[in-house]
Amino acid sequence: MQYFYLQFDPYSGSLIDLKASLVWQLADHVGIGIGYNDFGFRFDIEDAGDFEGRLRWDYGGAIAFASFMF
């Protein structure tokens, strides 16, 4: 999990990234896995004269991957 928040008037924003996964090691240096990733970004502007607004971006979904270690 990663989380970041910043507030500097009139701006504020946050970023969150969550990931859970399971890995099966096929051999000493090779593995395969499945998981889920959820990401969210939000940026707000308040009381900044004529403009107030919000930018928001979210996504999430299943992931499949392979890992190779040296």
C-alpha positions in Angstrom: 0.0 0.0 0.0 1.2 3.5 -0.8 -0.6 6.7 0.3 0.4 10.3 -0.2 -1.5 13.5 0.8 -0.6 17.1 0.3 -2.4 20.3 1.3 -1.2 23.7 0.3 -4.0 26.3 0.3 -5.9 26.5 -2.0 -4.7 23.1 -3.3 -5.1 19.7 -1.9 -4.6 16.2 -3.3 -4.1 12.6 -2.6 -2.7 9.5 -4.2 -3.4 5.9 -3.1 -2.1 2.7 -4.7 -3.1 -0.7 -3.3 -1.9 -4.1 -4.6 -2.4 -7.6 -3.3 -0.8 -10.6 -5.1 0.1 -14.3 -4.8 3.2 -15.7 -6.4 4.0 -19.3 -7.1 7.8 -20.1 -7.6 8.1 -22.5 -10.4 11.9 -22.7 -9.9 14.6 -20.9 -7.9 14.6 -18.0 -10.4 11.1 -18.0 -12.0 7.7 -17.4 -10.6 4.2 -16.6 -11.8 1.4 -14.7 -10.0 -2.0 -13.2 -9.9 -3.3 -10.2 -8.0 -5.4 -7.1 -7.9 -4.4 -3.5 -8.2 -6.4 -0.4 -7.2 -5.2 3.1 -7.9 -6.8 6.5 -7.1 -5.7 10.1 -7.7 -7.6 13.2 -6.5 -6.6 16.9 -6.9 -8.8 19.8 -5.6 -8.7 23.5 -6.0 -10.9 25.5 -3.6 -11.3 29.3 -3.1 -8.8 30.2 -5.8 -10.6 33.2 -7.2 -12.8 32.5 -10.2 -11.9 28.8 -10.5 -12.8 25.8 -8.3 -12.5 22.3 -9.4 -11.6 18.7 -8.9 -9.6 16.2 -10.9 -10.2 12.6 -10.0 -8.8 9.4 -11.7 -9.5 5.9 -10.4 -8.8 2.4 -11.9 -8.6 -1.1 -10.6 -8.4 -4.6 -11.9 -6.9 -8.1 -11.9 -3.3 -8.6 -12.9 -1.3 -11.6 -14.0 2.5 -11.6 -14.1 5.8 -13.5 -14.3 8.9 -12.8 -12.3 12.5 -13.6 -13.2 15.2 -13.3 -10.6 19.0 -13.2 -11.2 
